[in-house]
Amino acid sequence: MPTNLTARGPIPFRTDMENPLEGVSPNFDLLGSGVITIVAILWGLCFLGAALFLAKGFLQYAAAKKQGMVENVGEAAKEVKQALVAVAGLVALPAIVGLVITVMGQV
């Protein structure tokens, strides 16, 4: 396939144009500080709820063990494990969000 392209040197460009983005800087505070505060409060409330469920599970476990109810001990242990997983997830949440932001920023 023949081409009619020839090299004629560097491509000229205009130097008298103004930069339309002059003085613009990125603002990573997209949602505002109020939303960040609300998210922090919700995260704290989730920690409080997980701690309450954990305490409830431990109390149920102790009561069932004291009364010798094997079935209830198993159920209470399951609740304790679920509450511990919830607490671990809440603790890991900032690292997970940071990882997602880092990975999505490189795409």
C-alpha angles and dihedrals in degrees: 000000000000120000128203095207117125130178111250101171130264119349110251118234134187118259097183094073120111120233106248090203096053109139094010114129127183117261113205092183091090097152099037130239093280093064091046089053091050091050090050091050091049090049090051091049089051089053090050092050092048090049091051092050089048092051091046090051093049091049092049090047092051093046093048092047092048092051092045095239103152095185092054091047089059093049092047091049089052090052091049091051092049091049091049090052089050092051091047090050091051091049091049094045097092091050091048093049091047090051092050092049091049094048094045090047090058095050 
